[in-house]
Amino acid sequence: MALAKRWNLLNTLFLTGTLALALVLVPWRLATSGLQWSEALVFLAMTFGIGTAISGGYHRLFSHRAYRASWPVRFLFLCLGAAAFENSALKWASDHRVHHQHVDTDQDPYTIGKGFWYAHWTWVMEAKDHPLTGVADLEKDPLVRWQHRHHFLIGAVVATIPLWIGLATGNVLGHLVFGVALRIVATHHTTFFINSAAHMFGSRPYTDANTARDNWLLAPLTYGEGYHNFHHLWQWDYRNGALWYQWDTTKWLLNLLGWMGLVGQFRRVSAAAMTRARLHMEEKRLKERLALTSPGVATPMQARLAAARLKLDAALAALHDRHEAWQLKKAEWRAKGLAKADAWREAKAEWNATAALHRAELEAAWAEWKAARLEVRSALVYA
């Protein structure tokens, strides 16, 4: 009786049952029939489409309102996302918003404080009631309300697409094994890894106020969601891999949809704010190491480090503020229809000259910071 009260039997049987089926059927199918190209293609297409709907739709659009999307995009993300069998977008967003609000506490639905496996999937199997909270904005969307009422049926229809492809190609069993069973397991656990592995393994370049980590190994498996330390500091940014070289297929797809006019109003943190956060963390770690040395070494080094960081921080802020002011000014001039006027060209030349001064100040501040950092590291070596 206690066992029944603790576990949600439907969730438990579905999660463990699909995993068991995949573990048995996939090796058997590979051993007896190999892997056909159509099976691999359908598996990859279904996994990518449904996983991206969770990343770009459930997560970045509905949970964080990181951008605006037209109704066809919202409809597609809601239909594909339902096939992840991770509940409705409304319920998913509710749990996720609570996670961000109470991260690493007992109020966090999937807190890493209770262990890797709890954060990964045990929390889904427990018979706990997590009521809808903080999603009044989403409840105003008729598409979200429709999906909330019918998400399991919608998901079942989408998830059985491989069945119809199998019937058309005369290979029903192969497409069911890879396109349905294995795909469901892959979708579940790539999502779950963000709740578990991304809170245990990786770096914290932007903040150590919570357990979220940037993990570049997870990024290709999770459609760009692996940069979780960045995400927990700026959850409203439509990117997770904000740097150009970071893998974020969801961001790339959203950029493409933005170019097509289907999505827009992207929210993004400035490069200056990201750099300032990184500097703060770097300074903090150097000071922690300095604290282990003698006061005679630590005190002057800490003072120089702080002064250099403040100077660099001020230079970054000044350049950022100047850039923002320039963007506003451009918008005003465009509204007046004077973009080609002589006055506009004069204003642009003035801005370019001022920006050059700010960049020179920034370069000098960077040089001073690097020199201070090198001196501190040298002092640590010989302390």
Secondary structure, DSSP 8 states (H G I E B T S, - for coil): -HHHHHB-HHHHHHHHHHHHHHHHHHHHHHHHH---HHHHHHHHHHHHHHHHIIIIIIIIIIIT--SEE-HHHHHHHHHHHHTT-S--HHHHHHHHHHHHHTTTSTTSTT-GGG-HHIIIIIHHHB-------S-TTGGG-HHHHHHHHHHHHHHHHHHTHHHHHHHHHT-HHHHHIIIIIIHHHHHHHHHHHHHTGGGTSSB-SS--SSS--B-TTTGGGTTTTTBHHHHHHSTTSS-SS-STTS--HHHHHHHHHHHTTSEE------HHHHHHHHHHHHHHHHHHHHTTS-HHHHHHHHHHHHHHHHHHHHHHHHHHHHHHHHHHHHHHHHHHT-TTSHHHHHHHHHHHHHHHHHHHHHHHHHHHHHHHHHHHHHHHHH-
